[in-house]
Structures are given as C-alpha cells and as structure tokens.
Amino acid sequence: MMVSETGLRHLSVMIDGNDTPGTIKYIEDTWKSFYPGLPFEYTFLDKQFENTYRNIVQLQSLFNIFTGVAIVIACLGLLGLSVYATERRIKEIGIRKVLGASVWEITAQLNREFLTRILAANLIAWPIAWWFMNNWLQEFAYRSSLQPLTFVLAGRDNCGDCAVYGQFADDKSGADGPGQSLAV
C-alpha cells in the first residue's frame, strides 16, 4: 500500500470483537512502521452512523414540535375564518331559515365553500410537498418511496378538520332563530 500526503484519507478495516484493543494497537504499530509522519486516528463505523442519525433524530424532534405549533395555528385560523364567514352571512342564513332551509342544508352550503378552498390548497401543496420530501429521502441509504395515498389521506384529514370547524361555527348560527339573525 502506498500513501501520499493527500492520497489516503480513510482506510476501512473489519475486525472481530475478540481482542479489540490488541487489534487496534497492532494496526497502529503497522501504520507507524509504514507511515511514521502520518498520524493514526481511528473511529468505529457504527459510532459514525450513530452520530449521523442522532442529528436526524434531533431534527425530527424539532420538526415535530414546529409541526404541532403550525397545526394549532392553522386550526385556530380555520376556526376564526369559519366564524367570520358565518357572521358575515348571518342575514342570508336567517332568510334561508325563513324560507324553510334546515340547519343541515345551511351547514352544507357554508362548508362547500371551505371544502373547495381546502381541496384547491391541497392540489397546489401536494406536488411541492412531494418534491421536498423526495429530495430529503434521497439522502438516506435505505429509502422508502412516497405513495399517493399519503397525500390523499392528508387531504381527507384537512377536509375533516374543515368540516368540524365549519360545523362548530354553523351550529352557533343554526341555533339562533331567524328573527335574531335578521334583526342584526
């Protein structure tokens, strides 16, 4: 084996675990006999992998925290938006009640608007999310492929959240009588 000052950076040696300190001492002595001017430094490959993936696990924890905060903020925004839209259309809701519309019909009418916006947002976000996630997964030696079902289920959950928050705001307006909503 020939080594220049800039040539050899890493040398991988597989050893059995019977006499690790003795084996390392033997490799160090052999190294120093061939290359006395180059320092002998060693690390175990499993420790390097552990350090690499420890950073990824810490990053995952950070992402989980920020994702939770973002979801809470988004849910509060969606709740505020549904309450605002319901309050903005309170007279229309009262007129629909006078004309015989049920609370279910009024709720469906209001939720339809939100659901179309949520679906449009999902259709815009899915390709962008796929691109970022696919690039991130390329950094791993063993990677899983992204399935379209993941994005469909996320969209379904978004629509479910929208329906729940819309229902919350609509129940408030549906419980009021038509006279109260028209008097505003």
C-alpha positions in Angstrom: 0.0 0.0 0.0 1.3 3.4 -1.0 0.1 6.6 0.6 0.8 10.1 -0.4 0.2 13.2 1.8 -3.1 13.9 0.1 -4.0 10.5 -1.2 -5.3 8.3 1.6 -8.0 9.8 3.8 -9.8 6.7 5.2 -8.9 3.1 5.5 -11.7 0.7 6.5 -10.6 -2.4 8.4 -13.0 -5.1 9.6 -12.0 -6.7 12.9 -13.6 -9.3 15.0 -14.6 -8.2 18.5 -12.5 -10.7 20.5 -9.4 -8.5 21.2 -10.3 -5.1 20.0 -7.7 -3.1 22.0 -4.9 -5.5 20.9 -6.0 -5.4 17.3 -6.1 -1.6 17.3 -2.6 -1.5 18.8 -1.3 -3.9 16.1 -2.9 -1.8 13.3 -1.4 1.4 14.8 2.1 -0.2 15.1 1.8 -1.4 11.5 0.6 2.1 10.4 3.5 3.8 12.1 6.1 1.4 10.7 4.9 2.3 7.1 4.0 5.9 7.6 5.7 7.4 10.6 4.9 11.0 9.6 1.2 10.5 9.3 -0.9 10.4 12.5 -3.0 7.3 13.2 -6.6 8.2 14.1 -9.4 5.7 14.2 -13.1 5.6 14.7 -15.7 2.9 14.6 -18.1 2.9 11.8 -21.1 2.2 14.0 -20.3 5.3 16.1 -20.1 7.4 12.9 -23.5 6.1 11.8 -24.9 6.8 15.3 -23.7 10.4 15.2 -25.1 10.9 11.8 -28.6 9.5 12.7 -28.6 11.2 16.1 -28.6 14.6 14.2 -31.5 13.3 12.1 -33.5 12.2 15.2 -32.9 15.7 16.8 -34.0 17.3 13.6 -37.1 15.1 13.6 -38.0 16.2 17.1 -37.6 19.8 16.1 -39.8 19.3 13.1 -42.5 17.6 15.2 -42.6 20.5 17.6 -42.9 23.1 14.9 -45.4 20.9 13.0 -47.6 20.8 16.1 -47.4 24.5 16.6 -48.2 25.1 12.9 -51.2 22.7 13.1 -52.6 24.5 16.1 -52.2 27.9 14.5 -53.8 26.6 11.3 -56.8 25.1 13.2 -57.3 28.4 15.1 -57.1 30.3 11.8 -59.6 27.9 10.2 -62.0 28.3 13.2 -61.7 32.1 13.0 -62.3 32.1 9.3 -65.4 29.9 9.6 -66.8 32.0 12.4 -66.1 35.2 10.4 -67.7 33.8 7.2 -70.8 32.7 9.2 -71.1 36.0 10.9 -70.7 37.8 7.5 -73.6 35.8 6.1 -75.8 35.8 9.1 -78.7 37.7 7.3 -78.5 35.2 4.4 -78.7 32.4 6.9 -81.8 34.0 8.5 -83.5 34.4 5.2 -82.8 30.8 4.3 -84.3 29.7 7.6 -87.4 31.8 7.0 -87.7 30.1 3.6 -87.6 26.7 5.2 -84.0 25.6 4.9 -82.8 23.1 7.5 -79.7 23.6 9.6 -78.1 20.7 7.7 -78.7 22.5 4.3 -77.3 25.7 5.6 -74.2 23.9 7.0 -73.7 22.1 3.8 -73.8 25.3 1.8 -71.3 27.0 4.1 -69.0 24.0 4.2 -69.0 23.6 0.5 -67.1 26.9 0.1 -64.5 25.9 2.6 -64.0 22.4 1.2 -63.4 23.7 -2.3 -60.7 26.0 -1.0 -59.1 23.3 1.1 -59.1 20.9 -1.9 -57.6 23.6 -4.1 -54.9 24.3 -1.5 -54.1 20.6 -1.3 -53.8 20.2 -5.1 -51.3 23.1 -5.0 -49.4 21.8 -2.0 -49.1 18.1 -2.9 -46.6 18.5 -5.8 -44.5 20.9 -3.7 -44.5 18.6 -0.7 -43.7 15.6 -2.8 -40.7 17.4 -4.3 -39.3 18.4 -0.9 -39.9 15.0 0.7 -38.5 13.1 -2.3 -35.3 15.2 -2.2 -34.9 14.7 1.5 -35.4 11.0 1.3 -32.7 10.8 -1.4 -30.1 11.4 1.4 -30.7 8.1 3.0 -29.1 4.8 2.0 -32.4 2.9 2.6 -35.3 4.9 1.5 -39.0 4.4 1.1 -41.0 5.6 -1.8 -43.7 8.2 -1.4 -47.2 6.8 -2.0 -50.0 9.0 -3.4 -52.3 7.5 -0.7 -50.3 9.5 1.9 -51.2 12.8 0.3 -54.9 11.7 -0.2 -55.2 10.8 3.4 -53.7 14.1 4.5 -56.2 15.9 2.2 -59.0 13.9 3.7 -57.9 14.9 7.2 -57.8 18.5 6.1 -61.3 18.3 4.8 -62.4 16.6 8.0 -60.9 19.4 10.1 -62.6 21.9 7.9 -66.0 20.2 8.3 -65.6 20.0 12.1 -64.7 23.7 12.5 -67.3 24.7 10.0 -69.9 22.7 11.9 -68.9 24.5 15.1 -69.5 27.9 13.6 -72.6 26.8 11.8 -74.2 25.3 14.9 -74.0 28.6 16.6 -75.8 30.3 13.8 -78.2 27.4 13.3 -79.3 27.5 16.9 -80.4 31.1 16.7 -83.9 31.8 15.4 -84.4 33.5 12.0 -85.7 36.6 13.8 -82.5 37.1 15.8 -80.3 36.8 12.7 -82.4 39.2 10.7 -82.5 41.7 13.5 -78.8 42.2 13.4 
